[in-house]
């Protein structure tokens, strides 16, 4: 039987997935992939969204800007990296773009 942390994390991934689907994205979940990407969201004429979901109640302290695996992916795929996490009942997204060797971040809250 899966542990409670796994179930909570999976449920949060589904919540983020369902939100993105409601915004018109086609979303694929990469369960068990051992990469920094949990969801890939595609929408016509938009950059792909590469999403890492963290179900904790506070903004995670991990700095993704030093993750060599993530940097390699973003060098190969021109996309937007979203770091999704909980804030009470809302989903918060840190939005990263990797351009010319540097990360640019913008944080926004989604209902």
N, C-alpha and C positions, 0 to 999 in steps of 0.2 A: 504494500500500500504506500503511495507517495506521501512524503512528509508535508506538513502544513505550509512550510515556506515555499515549496515547489508549487503547491496548489494555489497559494496566494499570488505568486509570481505569474503563473499561467493565467489565472483569472484576470489579472491586470493587463497582461498581453492581449487577451480577448477583448477587454474593455477598450483599449487603445485601438485595436483592430476594428472593432465595431464603430468607433468614432470616425476613423479614417474612411471606412466604407460609406458612412452616412454623408461624408463630404465628397463622394464620387470617386474614391480611389479603389483600385483593384489591389488587394492586400494578400501577401503570402507570409505565413508564419514559418520561421526556420527553427523549429523546436530541436533542441539538442545539438545545435550546429557547432557549439564551442567557439563561435566567433562573436565579435562585439555587436552583431546585428541580429535582432530578434524578429523584426518585421521588415518587409520590403513593400512599399506602397507605390503604385504606378497610376498615373493619370495622364491622359492625352495632353500634349503640349506643356507639360510640367516636368521639372527635374525629378528623378526618382527620389523617394524618401527612404532613407536607411535608418531604422528606428531601434534604439536600445531602450528597453523598458525596465524600470526599477520600481518595485511596489512599495518601498518604504514610505513612511509618512513625512519624512524630511528630505530636502534636497541632498542627494548623495554627494559625498565629499570626494569621490574618485575623480581625478582629472583625466578625461579622455583624450586631451590634446597631446598626451605623451604615449598613447597606445600605438605601438608600431604596426600592429595588425590593422587597426582602423585607418591609420595614415596610408598604408599600402592599398586598402580597398578604395579610399577616397581619391588616391592618385589614379587608379584605374577606372573608376566610375565617376563621372561628373554628376554628383548628386548632393543632396542635403542630408546631413546627419542630424537626427532628432534624438535627444535624450529625454525620454518621457518619465515623469514621476508623479506621485500623489501629492496633493495639498488639500487636506480635508476631503472634500468630495469632488474636487476638480482635478483635471489632468493639466500638469504644467509641462511645457516643452522648452528645453534649451535647444536652439537651432544653430547648428554649426555649418559653416562653409569652409572648405579647405582650398585656398587660392594662393598659388605661387609660394607654397611652403609655409603658409601661416593660417591659423584658424581665426575665423571671425564668428562671434557669438551674439545671439539675440534671444532673450527669454520672453516667452509669452504664455498667458494662461488661456486655457480653453475650458468652456463650461462642461 
